[in-house]
Each structure stands twice: as C-alpha cells, then as structure tokens.
Amino acid sequence: MDGPLIMCAVRAPGVDENGKEYIEASRACGGVSLGFGEKRLAEAAKAQMEKLSYYHLFNSKSHEPAIELAERLLPL
C-alpha cells in the first residue's frame, strides 16, 4: 500500500476509496468507536451521555452501565 488508507464517509460505511470493504475492529488508540454510522449505537451512546458521559473504572470505581454490562457478559 502506498500512502495513507483513505476511508470514504460519503459512499458507504466501512469502504475505502477503492471500494474495498472493512470491518471496524480498532479502538482508535483508546477512543470509543460507534461503528460506521450505526444509528442504534449512536442513539444508545447519546442516551448514555445525557446521563453519565464518562467515568473510569480504575481503583475500585464503577457505575451502573458498567455493572449491567458485566452482568450480561458473565453468562457468555
């Protein structure tokens, strides 16, 4: 590959300038990804940000969304 990978934001979600499709699996160096324009994820994030936009889970700290997620993941 020569030069940077250019993702198209206008043609299709997860498609580069040459039409190759990608599955988003990167955290963007610690950022939180909402997928390629996935409305349900964006709406869920908006609803959560209106309550508690961010709080870390270090040093014995937690919050309800993290606890609920952990409970859903335990059976898996």
mmCIF file of the N, C-alpha and C atoms, coordinates in Angstrom:
data_MODEL
# 
_entry.id   MODEL 
# 
loop_
_atom_site.group_PDB 
_atom_site.id 
_atom_site.type_symbol 
_atom_site.label_atom_id 
_atom_site.label_alt_id 
_atom_site.label_comp_id 
_atom_site.label_asym_id 
_atom_site.label_entity_id 
_atom_site.label_seq_id 
_atom_site.pdbx_PDB_ins_code 
_atom_site.Cartn_x 
_atom_site.Cartn_y 
_atom_site.Cartn_z 
_atom_site.occupancy 
_atom_site.B_iso_or_equiv 
_atom_site.pdbx_formal_charge 
_atom_site.auth_seq_id 
_atom_site.auth_comp_id 
_atom_site.auth_asym_id 
_atom_site.auth_atom_id 
_atom_site.pdbx_PDB_model_num 
ATOM 1   N N  . MET A 1 1  ? 0.852   -1.185  0.000  1.00 0.00 ? 1  MET A N  1 
ATOM 2   C CA . MET A 1 1  ? 0.000   0.000   0.000  1.00 0.00 ? 1  MET A CA 1 
ATOM 3   C C  . MET A 1 1  ? 0.886   1.232   0.000  1.00 0.00 ? 1  MET A C  1 
ATOM 4   N N  . ASP A 1 2  ? 0.612   2.123   -0.909 1.00 0.00 ? 2  ASP A N  1 
ATOM 5   C CA . ASP A 1 2  ? 1.339   3.388   -0.985 1.00 0.00 ? 2  ASP A CA 1 
ATOM 6   C C  . ASP A 1 2  ? 0.491   4.495   -0.399 1.00 0.00 ? 2  ASP A C  1 
ATOM 7   N N  . GLY A 1 3  ? 1.052   5.233   0.543  1.00 0.00 ? 3  GLY A N  1 
ATOM 8   C CA . GLY A 1 3  ? 0.338   6.351   1.134  1.00 0.00 ? 3  GLY A CA 1 
ATOM 9   C C  . GLY A 1 3  ? -0.691  5.912   2.161  1.00 0.00 ? 3  GLY A C  1 
ATOM 10  N N  . PRO A 1 4  ? -1.472  6.865   2.678  1.00 0.00 ? 4  PRO A N  1 
ATOM 11  C CA . PRO A 1 4  ? -2.436  6.559   3.733  1.00 0.00 ? 4  PRO A CA 1 
ATOM 12  C C  . PRO A 1 4  ? -3.673  5.842   3.188  1.00 0.00 ? 4  PRO A C  1 
ATOM 13  N N  . LEU A 1 5  ? -4.341  5.114   4.063  1.00 0.00 ? 5  LEU A N  1 
ATOM 14  C CA . LEU A 1 5  ? -5.620  4.487   3.741  1.00 0.00 ? 5  LEU A CA 1 
ATOM 15  C C  . LEU A 1 5  ? -6.698  5.552   3.917  1.00 0.00 ? 5  LEU A C  1 
ATOM 16  N N  . ILE A 1 6  ? -7.440  5.846   2.869  1.00 0.00 ? 6  ILE A N  1 
ATOM 17  C CA . ILE A 1 6  ? -8.472  6.876   2.905  1.00 0.00 ? 6  ILE A CA 1 
ATOM 18  C C  . ILE A 1 6  ? -9.830  6.196   2.958  1.00 0.00 ? 6  ILE A C  1 
ATOM 19  N N  . MET A 1 7  ? -10.578 6.419   4.042  1.00 0.00 ? 7  MET A N  1 
ATOM 20  C CA . MET A 1 7  ? -11.913 5.855   4.186  1.00 0.00 ? 7  MET A CA 1 
ATOM 21  C C  . MET A 1 7  ? -12.930 6.850   3.651  1.00 0.00 ? 7  MET A C  1 
ATOM 22  N N  . CYS A 1 8  ? -13.918 6.345   2.949  1.00 0.00 ? 8  CYS A N  1 
ATOM 23  C CA . CYS A 1 8  ? -14.969 7.199   2.387  1.00 0.00 ? 8  CYS A CA 1 
ATOM 24  C C  . CYS A 1 8  ? -16.067 7.407   3.415  1.00 0.00 ? 8  CYS A C  1 
ATOM 25  N N  . ALA A 1 9  ? -16.437 8.625   3.625  1.00 0.00 ? 9  ALA A N  1 
ATOM 26  C CA . ALA A 1 9  ? -17.524 8.932   4.552  1.00 0.00 ? 9  ALA A CA 1 
ATOM 27  C C  . ALA A 1 9  ? -18.802 9.245   3.799  1.00 0.00 ? 9  ALA A C  1 
ATOM 28  N N  . VAL A 1 10 ? -18.743 9.208   2.483  1.00 0.00 ? 10 VAL A N  1 
ATOM 29  C CA . VAL A 1 10 ? -19.916 9.583   1.713  1.00 0.00 ? 10 VAL A CA 1 
ATOM 30  C C  . VAL A 1 10 ? -20.530 8.436   0.919  1.00 0.00 ? 10 VAL A C  1 
ATOM 31  N N  . ARG A 1 11 ? -19.742 7.488   0.488  1.00 0.00 ? 11 ARG A N  1 
ATOM 32  C CA . ARG A 1 11 ? -20.258 6.408   -0.363 1.00 0.00 ? 11 ARG A CA 1 
ATOM 33  C C  . ARG A 1 11 ? -20.934 5.307   0.423  1.00 0.00 ? 11 ARG A C  1 
ATOM 34  N N  . ALA A 1 12 ? -20.187 4.699   1.331  1.00 0.00 ? 12 ALA A N  1 
ATOM 35  C CA . ALA A 1 12 ? -20.732 3.559   2.066  1.00 0.00 ? 12 ALA A CA 1 
ATOM 36  C C  . ALA A 1 12 ? -19.958 3.404   3.366  1.00 0.00 ? 12 ALA A C  1 
ATOM 37  N N  . PRO A 1 13 ? -20.607 2.889   4.398  1.00 0.00 ? 13 PRO A N  1 
ATOM 38  C CA . PRO A 1 13 ? -19.899 2.680   5.662  1.00 0.00 ? 13 PRO A CA 1 
ATOM 39  C C  . PRO A 1 13 ? -18.858 1.582   5.531  1.00 0.00 ? 13 PRO A C  1 
ATOM 40  N N  . GLY A 1 14 ? -17.650 1.836   6.026  1.00 0.00 ? 14 GLY A N  1 
ATOM 41  C CA . GLY A 1 14 ? -16.600 0.826   6.042  1.00 0.00 ? 14 GLY A CA 1 
ATOM 42  C C  . GLY A 1 14 ? -16.020 0.501   4.686  1.00 0.00 ? 14 GLY A C  1 
ATOM 43  N N  . VAL A 1 15 ? -15.960 1.468   3.783  1.00 0.00 ? 15 VAL A N  1 
ATOM 44  C CA . VAL A 1 15 ? -15.432 1.245   2.441  1.00 0.00 ? 15 VAL A CA 1 
ATOM 45  C C  . VAL A 1 15 ? -14.348 2.283   2.178  1.00 0.00 ? 15 VAL A C  1 
ATOM 46  N N  . ASP A 1 16 ? -13.202 1.809   1.621  1.00 0.00 ? 16 ASP A N  1 
ATOM 47  C CA . ASP A 1 16 ? -12.135 2.767   1.324  1.00 0.00 ? 16 ASP A CA 1 
ATOM 48  C C  . ASP A 1 16 ? -12.360 3.388   -0.055 1.00 0.00 ? 16 ASP A C  1 
ATOM 49  N N  . GLU A 1 17 ? -11.448 4.265   -0.451 1.00 0.00 ? 17 GLU A N  1 
ATOM 50  C CA . GLU A 1 17 ? -11.612 4.999   -1.706 1.00 0.00 ? 17 GLU A CA 1 
ATOM 51  C C  . GLU A 1 17 ? -11.572 4.104   -2.945 1.00 0.00 ? 17 GLU A C  1 
ATOM 52  N N  . ASN A 1 18 ? -11.074 2.862   -2.799 1.00 0.00 ? 18 ASN A N  1 
ATOM 53  C CA . ASN A 1 18 ? -11.019 1.929   -3.918 1.00 0.00 ? 18 ASN A CA 1 
ATOM 54  C C  . ASN A 1 18 ? -12.173 0.930   -3.908 1.00 0.00 ? 18 ASN A C  1 
ATOM 55  N N  . GLY A 1 19 ? -13.094 1.067   -2.942 1.00 0.00 ? 19 GLY A N  1 
ATOM 56  C CA . GLY A 1 19 ? -14.242 0.177   -2.865 1.00 0.00 ? 19 GLY A CA 1 
ATOM 57  C C  . GLY A 1 19 ? -14.034 -1.058  -2.009 1.00 0.00 ? 19 GLY A C  1 
ATOM 58  N N  . LYS A 1 20 ? -12.846 -1.214  -1.400 1.00 0.00 ? 20 LYS A N  1 
ATOM 59  C CA . LYS A 1 20 ? -12.595 -2.359  -0.531 1.00 0.00 ? 20 LYS A CA 1 
ATOM 60  C C  . LYS A 1 20 ? -13.336 -2.161  0.788  1.00 0.00 ? 20 LYS A C  1 
ATOM 61  N N  . GLU A 1 21 ? -14.044 -3.213  1.259  1.00 0.00 ? 21 GLU A N  1 
ATOM 62  C CA . GLU A 1 21 ? -14.809 -3.123  2.497  1.00 0.00 ? 21 GLU A CA 1 
ATOM 63  C C  . GLU A 1 21 ? -13.951 -3.503  3.701  1.00 0.00 ? 21 GLU A C  1 
ATOM 64  N N  . TYR A 1 22 ? -14.225 -2.868  4.846  1.00 0.00 ? 22 TYR A N  1 
ATOM 65  C CA . TYR A 1 22 ? -13.502 -3.124  6.084  1.00 0.00 ? 22 TYR A CA 1 
ATOM 66  C C  . TYR A 1 22 ? -14.486 -3.366  7.226  1.00 0.00 ? 22 TYR A C  1 
ATOM 67  N N  . ILE A 1 23 ? -14.097 -4.236  8.136  1.00 0.00 ? 23 ILE A N  1 
ATOM 68  C CA . ILE A 1 23 ? -14.837 -4.418  9.378  1.00 0.00 ? 23 ILE A CA 1 
ATOM 69  C C  . ILE A 1 23 ? -14.125 -3.577  10.418 1.00 0.00 ? 23 ILE A C  1 
ATOM 70  N N  . GLU A 1 24 ? -14.852 -2.736  11.100 1.00 0.00 ? 24 GLU A N  1 
ATOM 71  C CA . GLU A 1 24 ? -14.233 -1.873  12.092 1.00 0.00 ? 24 GLU A CA 1 
ATOM 72  C C  . GLU A 1 24 ? -13.915 -2.679  13.343 1.00 0.00 ? 24 GLU A C  1 
ATOM 73  N N  . ALA A 1 25 ? -12.649 -2.812  13.666 1.00 0.00 ? 25 ALA A N  1 
ATOM 74  C CA . ALA A 1 25 ? -12.224 -3.583  14.825 1.00 0.00 ? 25 ALA A CA 1 
ATOM 75  C C  . ALA A 1 25 ? -11.153 -2.855  15.627 1.00 0.00 ? 25 ALA A C  1 
ATOM 76  N N  . SER A 1 26 ? -10.954 -1.603  15.352 1.00 0.00 ? 26 SER A N  1 
ATOM 77  C CA . SER A 1 26 ? -9.941  -0.822  16.044 1.00 0.00 ? 26 SER A CA 1 
ATOM 78  C C  . SER A 1 26 ? -10.581 0.071   17.091 1.00 0.00 ? 26 SER A C  1 
ATOM 79  N N  . ARG A 1 27 ? -9.868  0.271   18.205 1.00 0.00 ? 27 ARG A N  1 
ATOM 80  C CA . ARG A 1 27 ? -10.361 1.182   19.239 1.00 0.00 ? 27 ARG A CA 1 
ATOM 81  C C  . ARG A 1 27 ? -9.840  2.586   19.018 1.00 0.00 ? 27 ARG A C  1 
ATOM 82  N N  . ALA A 1 28 ? -9.137  2.806   17.951 1.00 0.00 ? 28 ALA A N  1 
ATOM 83  C CA . ALA A 1 28 ? -8.588  4.129   17.635 1.00 0.00 ? 28 ALA A CA 1 
ATOM 84  C C  . ALA A 1 28 ? -7.764  4.669   18.792 1.00 0.00 ? 28 ALA A C  1 
ATOM 85  N N  . CYS A 1 29 ? -6.833  3.859   19.245 1.00 0.00 ? 29 CYS A N  1 
ATOM 86  C CA . CYS A 1 29 ? -5.889  4.249   20.303 1.00 0.00 ? 29 CYS A CA 1 
ATOM 87  C C  . CYS A 1 29 ? -6.592  4.719   21.570 1.00 0.00 ? 29 CYS A C  1 
ATOM 88  N N  . GLY A 1 30 ? -7.597  4.003   22.006 1.00 0.00 ? 30 GLY A N  1 
ATOM 89  C CA . GLY A 1 30 ? -8.255  4.314   23.262 1.00 0.00 ? 30 GLY A CA 1 
ATOM 90  C C  . GLY A 1 30 ? -9.567  5.036   23.112 1.00 0.00 ? 30 GLY A C  1 
ATOM 91  N N  . GLY A 1 31 ? -9.884  5.482   21.912 1.00 0.00 ? 31 GLY A N  1 
ATOM 92  C CA . GLY A 1 31 ? -11.165 6.133   21.698 1.00 0.00 ? 31 GLY A CA 1 
ATOM 93  C C  . GLY A 1 31 ? -12.271 5.083   21.648 1.00 0.00 ? 31 GLY A C  1 
ATOM 94  N N  . VAL A 1 32 ? -13.468 5.531   21.748 1.00 0.00 ? 32 VAL A N  1 
ATOM 95  C CA . VAL A 1 32 ? -14.607 4.624   21.689 1.00 0.00 ? 32 VAL A CA 1 
ATOM 96  C C  . VAL A 1 32 ? -15.233 4.749   20.314 1.00 0.00 ? 32 VAL A C  1 
ATOM 97  N N  . SER A 1 33 ? -15.371 3.644   19.630 1.00 0.00 ? 33 SER A N  1 
ATOM 98  C CA . SER A 1 33 ? -15.882 3.660   18.273 1.00 0.00 ? 33 SER A CA 1 
ATOM 99  C C  . SER A 1 33 ? -17.370 3.339   18.243 1.00 0.00 ? 33 SER A C  1 
ATOM 100 N N  . LEU A 1 34 ? -18.101 3.991   17.381 1.00 0.00 ? 34 LEU A N  1 
ATOM 101 C CA . LEU A 1 34 ? -19.535 3.746   17.240 1.00 0.00 ? 34 LEU A CA 1 
ATOM 102 C C  . LEU A 1 34 ? -19.860 3.063   15.924 1.00 0.00 ? 34 LEU A C  1 
ATOM 103 N N  . GLY A 1 35 ? -18.894 2.418   15.316 1.00 0.00 ? 35 GLY A N  1 
ATOM 104 C CA . GLY A 1 35 ? -19.183 1.738   14.067 1.00 0.00 ? 35 GLY A CA 1 
ATOM 105 C C  . GLY A 1 35 ? -19.303 2.732   12.930 1.00 0.00 ? 35 GLY A C  1 
ATOM 106 N N  . PHE A 1 36 ? -19.587 2.219   11.772 1.00 0.00 ? 36 PHE A N  1 
ATOM 107 C CA . PHE A 1 36 ? -19.687 3.054   10.580 1.00 0.00 ? 36 PHE A CA 1 
ATOM 108 C C  . PHE A 1 36 ? -21.097 3.571   10.422 1.00 0.00 ? 36 PHE A C  1 
ATOM 109 N N  . GLY A 1 37 ? -21.471 4.562   11.208 1.00 0.00 ? 37 GLY A N  1 
ATOM 110 C CA . GLY A 1 37 ? -22.771 5.193   11.070 1.00 0.00 ? 37 GLY A CA 1 
ATOM 111 C C  . GLY A 1 37 ? -23.934 4.348   11.580 1.00 0.00 ? 37 GLY A C  1 
ATOM 112 N N  . GLU A 1 38 ? -23.671 3.453   12.517 1.00 0.00 ? 38 GLU A N  1 
ATOM 113 C CA . GLU A 1 38 ? -24.719 2.584   13.060 1.00 0.00 ? 38 GLU A CA 1 
ATOM 114 C C  . GLU A 1 38 ? -25.638 3.404   13.963 1.00 0.00 ? 38 GLU A C  1 
ATOM 115 N N  . LYS A 1 39 ? -26.863 3.667   13.490 1.00 0.00 ? 39 LYS A N  1 
ATOM 116 C CA . LYS A 1 39 ? -27.790 4.552   14.210 1.00 0.00 ? 39 LYS A CA 1 
ATOM 117 C C  . LYS A 1 39 ? -28.128 4.046   15.607 1.00 0.00 ? 39 LYS A C  1 
ATOM 118 N N  . ARG A 1 40 ? -28.349 2.731   15.773 1.00 0.00 ? 40 ARG A N  1 
ATOM 119 C CA . ARG A 1 40 ? -28.723 2.204   17.097 1.00 0.00 ? 40 ARG A CA 1 
ATOM 120 C C  . ARG A 1 40 ? -27.617 2.452   18.117 1.00 0.00 ? 40 ARG A C  1 
ATOM 121 N N  . LEU A 1 41 ? -26.356 2.289   17.697 1.00 0.00 ? 41 LEU A N  1 
ATOM 122 C CA . LEU A 1 41 ? -25.253 2.537   18.621 1.00 0.00 ? 41 LEU A CA 1 
ATOM 123 C C  . LEU A 1 41 ? -25.136 4.019   18.952 1.00 0.00 ? 41 LEU A C  1 
ATOM 124 N N  . ALA A 1 42 ? -25.321 4.868   17.959 1.00 0.00 ? 42 ALA A N  1 
ATOM 125 C CA . ALA A 1 42 ? -25.239 6.307   18.193 1.00 0.00 ? 42 ALA A CA 1 
ATOM 126 C C  . ALA A 1 42 ? -26.350 6.769   19.129 1.00 0.00 ? 42 ALA A C  1 
ATOM 127 N N  . GLU A 1 43 ? -27.556 6.229   18.945 1.00 0.00 ? 43 GLU A N  1 
ATOM 128 C CA . GLU A 1 43 ? -28.669 6.594   19.815 1.00 0.00 ? 43 GLU A CA 1 
ATOM 129 C C  . GLU A 1 43 ? -28.443 6.110   21.246 1.00 0.00 ? 43 GLU A C  1 
ATOM 130 N N  . ALA A 1 44 ? -27.910 4.898   21.394 1.00 0.00 ? 44 ALA A N  1 
ATOM 131 C CA . ALA A 1 44 ? -27.623 4.371   22.730 1.00 0.00 ? 44 ALA A CA 1 
ATOM 132 C C  . ALA A 1 44 ? -26.536 5.211   23.405 1.00 0.00 ? 44 ALA A C  1 
ATOM 133 N N  . ALA A 1 45 ? -25.512 5.588   22.643 1.00 0.00 ? 45 ALA A N  1 
ATOM 134 C CA . ALA A 1 45 ? -24.439 6.419   23.202 1.00 0.00 ? 45 ALA A CA 1 
ATOM 135 C C  . ALA A 1 45 ? -24.981 7.788   23.612 1.00 0.00 ? 45 ALA A C  1 
ATOM 136 N N  . LYS A 1 46 ? -25.826 8.370   22.781 1.00 0.00 ? 46 LYS A N  1 
ATOM 137 C CA . LYS A 1 46 ? -26.414 9.676   23.106 1.00 0.00 ? 46 LYS A CA 1 
ATOM 138 C C  . LYS A 1 46 ? -27.221 9.596   24.388 1.00 0.00 ? 46 LYS A C  1 
ATOM 139 N N  . ALA A 1 47 ? -28.049 8.547   24.511 1.00 0.00 ? 47 ALA A N  1 
ATOM 140 C CA . ALA A 1 47 ? -28.868 8.395   25.719 1.00 0.00 ? 47 ALA A CA 1 
ATOM 141 C C  . ALA A 1 47 ? -27.984 8.260   26.961 1.00 0.00 ? 47 ALA A C  1 
ATOM 142 N N  . GLN A 1 48 ? -26.890 7.501   26.842 1.00 0.00 ? 48 GLN A N  1 
ATOM 143 C CA . GLN A 1 48 ? -25.999 7.332   27.995 1.00 0.00 ? 48 GLN A CA 1 
ATOM 144 C C  . GLN A 1 48 ? -25.255 8.626   28.305 1.00 0.00 ? 48 GLN A C  1 
ATOM 145 N N  . MET A 1 49 ? -24.814 9.347   27.280 1.00 0.00 ? 49 MET A N  1 
ATOM 146 C CA . MET A 1 49 ? -24.074 10.593  27.511 1.00 0.00 ? 49 MET A CA 1 
ATOM 147 C C  . MET A 1 49 ? -24.931 11.654  28.176 1.00 0.00 ? 49 MET A C  1 
ATOM 148 N N  . GLU A 1 50 ? -26.235 11.572  27.981 1.00 0.00 ? 50 GLU A N  1 
ATOM 149 C CA . GLU A 1 50 ? -27.131 12.515  28.653 1.00 0.00 ? 50 GLU A CA 1 
ATOM 150 C C  . GLU A 1 50 ? -27.231 12.217  30.143 1.00 0.00 ? 50 GLU A C  1 
ATOM 151 N N  . LYS A 1 51 ? -26.841 11.001  30.545 1.00 0.00 ? 51 LYS A N  1 
ATOM 152 C CA . LYS A 1 51 ? -26.859 10.626  31.966 1.00 0.00 ? 51 LYS A CA 1 
ATOM 153 C C  . LYS A 1 51 ? -25.464 10.756  32.564 1.00 0.00 ? 51 LYS A C  1 
ATOM 154 N N  . LEU A 1 52 ? -24.535 9.965   32.047 1.00 0.00 ? 52 LEU A N  1 
ATOM 155 C CA . LEU A 1 52 ? -23.144 9.966   32.529 1.00 0.00 ? 52 LEU A CA 1 
ATOM 156 C C  . LEU A 1 52 ? -22.270 9.720   31.316 1.00 0.00 ? 52 LEU A C  1 
ATOM 157 N N  . SER A 1 53 ? -21.610 10.759  30.831 1.00 0.00 ? 53 SER A N  1 
ATOM 158 C CA . SER A 1 53 ? -20.872 10.634  29.579 1.00 0.00 ? 53 SER A CA 1 
ATOM 159 C C  . SER A 1 53 ? -19.628 9.768   29.713 1.00 0.00 ? 53 SER A C  1 
ATOM 160 N N  . TYR A 1 54 ? -18.939 9.834   30.849 1.00 0.00 ? 54 TYR A N  1 
ATOM 161 C CA . TYR A 1 54 ? -17.720 9.047   31.015 1.00 0.00 ? 54 TYR A CA 1 
ATOM 162 C C  . TYR A 1 54 ? -17.317 9.028   32.479 1.00 0.00 ? 54 TYR A C  1 
ATOM 163 N N  . TYR A 1 55 ? -16.863 7.882   32.921 1.00 0.00 ? 55 TYR A N  1 
ATOM 164 C CA . TYR A 1 55 ? -16.177 7.782   34.204 1.00 0.00 ? 55 TYR A CA 1 
ATOM 165 C C  . TYR A 1 55 ? -15.352 6.517   34.178 1.00 0.00 ? 55 TYR A C  1 
ATOM 166 N N  . HIS A 1 56 ? -14.126 6.595   34.656 1.00 0.00 ? 56 HIS A N  1 
ATOM 167 C CA . HIS A 1 56 ? -13.211 5.449   34.593 1.00 0.00 ? 56 HIS A CA 1 
ATOM 168 C C  . HIS A 1 56 ? -13.614 4.351   35.568 1.00 0.00 ? 56 HIS A C  1 
ATOM 169 N N  . LEU A 1 57 ? -13.061 3.168   35.358 1.00 0.00 ? 57 LEU A N  1 
ATOM 170 C CA . LEU A 1 57 ? -13.354 2.014   36.216 1.00 0.00 ? 57 LEU A CA 1 
ATOM 171 C C  . LEU A 1 57 ? -12.115 1.580   36.997 1.00 0.00 ? 57 LEU A C  1 
ATOM 172 N N  . PHE A 1 58 ? -11.153 2.445   37.143 1.00 0.00 ? 58 PHE A N  1 
ATOM 173 C CA . PHE A 1 58 ? -9.930  2.128   37.872 1.00 0.00 ? 58 PHE A CA 1 
ATOM 174 C C  . PHE A 1 58 ? -10.098 2.344   39.372 1.00 0.00 ? 58 PHE A C  1 
ATOM 175 N N  . ASN A 1 59 ? -9.235  1.689   40.149 1.00 0.00 ? 59 ASN A N  1 
ATOM 176 C CA . ASN A 1 59 ? -9.138  1.925   41.587 1.00 0.00 ? 59 ASN A CA 1 
ATOM 177 C C  . ASN A 1 59 ? -10.471 1.691   42.306 1.00 0.00 ? 59 ASN A C  1 
ATOM 178 N N  . SER A 1 60 ? -11.106 0.548   42.018 1.00 0.00 ? 60 SER A N  1 
ATOM 179 C CA . SER A 1 60 ? -12.349 0.127   42.687 1.00 0.00 ? 60 SER A CA 1 
ATOM 180 C C  . SER A 1 60 ? -13.515 1.084   42.461 1.00 0.00 ? 60 SER A C  1 
ATOM 181 N N  . LYS A 1 61 ? -13.584 1.670   41.286 1.00 0.00 ? 61 LYS A N  1 
ATOM 182 C CA . LYS A 1 61 ? -14.698 2.543   40.953 1.00 0.00 ? 61 LYS A CA 1 
ATOM 183 C C  . LYS A 1 61 ? -15.567 1.838   39.906 1.00 0.00 ? 61 LYS A C  1 
ATOM 184 N N  . SER A 1 62 ? -16.836 2.179   39.844 1.00 0.00 ? 62 SER A N  1 
ATOM 185 C CA . SER A 1 62 ? -17.727 1.615   38.844 1.00 0.00 ? 62 SER A CA 1 
ATOM 186 C C  . SER A 1 62 ? -18.940 2.507   38.679 1.00 0.00 ? 62 SER A C  1 
ATOM 187 N N  . HIS A 1 63 ? -19.830 2.114   37.816 1.00 0.00 ? 63 HIS A N  1 
ATOM 188 C CA . HIS A 1 63 ? -21.094 2.812   37.616 1.00 0.00 ? 63 HIS A CA 1 
ATOM 189 C C  . HIS A 1 63 ? -22.095 1.813   37.056 1.00 0.00 ? 63 HIS A C  1 
ATOM 190 N N  . GLU A 1 64 ? -23.370 2.182   37.097 1.00 0.00 ? 64 GLU A N  1 
ATOM 191 C CA . GLU A 1 64 ? -24.441 1.251   36.729 1.00 0.00 ? 64 GLU A CA 1 
ATOM 192 C C  . GLU A 1 64 ? -24.294 0.649   35.332 1.00 0.00 ? 64 GLU A C  1 
ATOM 193 N N  . PRO A 1 65 ? -24.000 1.445   34.281 1.00 0.00 ? 65 PRO A N  1 
ATOM 194 C CA . PRO A 1 65 ? -23.868 0.825   32.960 1.00 0.00 ? 65 PRO A CA 1 
ATOM 195 C C  . PRO A 1 65 ? -22.765 -0.239  32.910 1.00 0.00 ? 65 PRO A C  1 
ATOM 196 N N  . ALA A 1 66 ? -21.653 -0.001  33.585 1.00 0.00 ? 66 ALA A N  1 
ATOM 197 C CA . ALA A 1 66 ? -20.559 -0.988  33.601 1.00 0.00 ? 66 ALA A CA 1 
ATOM 198 C C  . ALA A 1 66 ? -20.988 -2.254  34.339 1.00 0.00 ? 66 ALA A C  1 
ATOM 199 N N  . ILE A 1 67 ? -21.707 -2.093  35.422 1.00 0.00 ? 67 ILE A N  1 
ATOM 200 C CA . ILE A 1 67 ? -22.184 -3.243  36.197 1.00 0.00 ? 67 ILE A CA 1 
ATOM 201 C C  . ILE A 1 67 ? -23.198 -4.039  35.377 1.00 0.00 ? 67 ILE A C  1 
ATOM 202 N N  . GLU A 1 68 ? -24.123 -3.337  34.713 1.00 0.00 ? 68 GLU A N  1 
ATOM 203 C CA . GLU A 1 68 ? -25.117 -4.021  33.882 1.00 0.00 ? 68 GLU A CA 1 
ATOM 204 C C  . GLU A 1 68 ? -24.449 -4.781  32.741 1.00 0.00 ? 68 GLU A C  1 
ATOM 205 N N  . LEU A 1 69 ? -23.452 -4.174  32.112 1.00 0.00 ? 69 LEU A N  1 
ATOM 206 C CA . LEU A 1 69 ? -22.736 -4.845  31.037 1.00 0.00 ? 69 LEU A CA 1 
ATOM 207 C C  . LEU A 1 69 ? -22.013 -6.086  31.560 1.00 0.00 ? 69 LEU A C  1 
ATOM 208 N N  . ALA A 1 70 ? -21.346 -5.956  32.691 1.00 0.00 ? 70 ALA A N  1 
ATOM 209 C CA . ALA A 1 70 ? -20.629 -7.099  33.270 1.00 0.00 ? 70 ALA A CA 1 
ATOM 210 C C  . ALA A 1 70 ? -21.596 -8.252  33.558 1.00 0.00 ? 70 ALA A C  1 
ATOM 211 N N  . GLU A 1 71 ? -22.767 -7.934  34.072 1.00 0.00 ? 71 GLU A N  1 
ATOM 212 C CA . GLU A 1 71 ? -23.746 -8.974  34.359 1.00 0.00 ? 71 GLU A CA 1 
ATOM 213 C C  . GLU A 1 71 ? -24.225 -9.656  33.082 1.00 0.00 ? 71 GLU A C  1 
ATOM 214 N N  . ARG A 1 72 ? -24.342 -8.910  32.001 1.00 0.00 ? 72 ARG A N  1 
ATOM 215 C CA . ARG A 1 72 ? -24.762 -9.505  30.726 1.00 0.00 ? 72 ARG A CA 1 
ATOM 216 C C  . ARG A 1 72 ? -23.645 -10.358 30.123 1.00 0.00 ? 72 ARG A C  1 
ATOM 217 N N  . LEU A 1 73 ? -22.390 -9.970  30.367 1.00 0.00 ? 73 LEU A N  1 
ATOM 218 C CA . LEU A 1 73 ? -21.257 -10.707 29.803 1.00 0.00 ? 73 LEU A CA 1 
ATOM 219 C C  . LEU A 1 73 ? -20.909 -11.977 30.583 1.00 0.00 ? 73 LEU A C  1 
ATOM 220 N N  . LEU A 1 74 ? -21.207 -11.989 31.879 1.00 0.00 ? 74 LEU A N  1 
ATOM 221 C CA . LEU A 1 74 ? -20.849 -13.144 32.704 1.00 0.00 ? 74 LEU A CA 1 
ATOM 222 C C  . LEU A 1 74 ? -21.321 -14.483 32.138 1.00 0.00 ? 74 LEU A C  1 
ATOM 223 N N  . PRO A 1 75 ? -22.554 -14.609 31.697 1.00 0.00 ? 75 PRO A N  1 
ATOM 224 C CA . PRO A 1 75 ? -23.002 -15.908 31.170 1.00 0.00 ? 75 PRO A CA 1 
ATOM 225 C C  . PRO A 1 75 ? -22.287 -16.325 29.883 1.00 0.00 ? 75 PRO A C  1 
ATOM 226 N N  . LEU A 1 76 ? -21.721 -15.373 29.183 1.00 0.00 ? 76 LEU A N  1 
ATOM 227 C CA . LEU A 1 76 ? -21.055 -15.690 27.922 1.00 0.00 ? 76 LEU A CA 1 
ATOM 228 C C  . LEU A 1 76 ? -19.713 -16.315 28.182 1.00 0.00 ? 76 LEU A C  1 
# 
